[in-house]
Amino acid sequence: MSDTSAATSADPDLVTYELKGDVALVGLNRPDKRNAISDRFIEAIAVAVARAQSEAKAAVIFGHGNHFCAGLDLAEHVQKSPIEGVKGSRRWHAVFAEIEHGTIPWIAALHGAVVGGGLELAASTHIRVADQSAFFALPEGQRGIFVGGGGSVRVARLMGAARMADMMLTGRVVSAETGERWNLASYVVDEGGALDKAVELATVAATNAELSNYAVINALPRIQDMAKEDGLFVESFIASFTTTSPEAEERLKAFLEKRAKRLNVPKGDA
């Protein structure tokens, strides 16, 4: 099945949506503003995320134009009162949480600017693919503001608070290669290749057992936040619950009977 349409009838040009088989492709479509996120934009993203989770088994988010996302729409933000800013930040948190702790894996295809709120959005996905043109930055310090889209939690947990503070205090811009070393990206590919690689990974993830995918994206990060013995205890229940599901029983049987597909181990990763 392949369907291409706007994610929301109210904002037909902000987010594109395409379903390719079991993979949803969500495209940030405000290239004239480097895909900067406004209030209307965040609502369009929310609609696309909900739709993807209702009909796809994995999803890819990417940016149209020359950049993934340059972050918050500052022209809109500067006009807000403190309480409006709090409400806006909490809305970002809610929408990004639907990606991070939803029902399907999300892969981000990154190119050009992955800056501020764009990095916060990318950090809510489960795998990030950056092409050689991608660069990461957190310029909030220079703008007189602070991260508000979950960066102090998600981005800091990816690369560490010390590195995040360096970027925010000095305006340091990080290349795709450095981003990979700092865990901001899982893969670095040739320029122009991020979307294809992200779709490839999402297609693989979509073939996994639904319950296993749900456990990976929901249980794993929570276990990481637990004390050691608490995490091991919860792991035992998640492992038992997934292993005894009908789909797992069939997949394990296929493996034992040598009917399962063999692992495709790339050279250098064996």
Secondary structure by P-SEA (a helix, b strand, c coil): ccccccccccccccbbbbbcccbbbbbbccccccccccaaaaaaaaaaaaaaaaccccbbbbbcccccccccaaaaaaaccaaaaaaaaaaaaaaaaaaacccbbbbbbccccccaaaaaaaaaccbbbbcccbbbbbccccccccccccccccccccccaaaaaaaaaccccccaaaaaaacccccccccccaaaaaaaaaaaaaaccaaaaaaaacaaaaaaaccaaaaaaaaaaaaaaaaacaaaaaaaaaaaaccccccccccccc
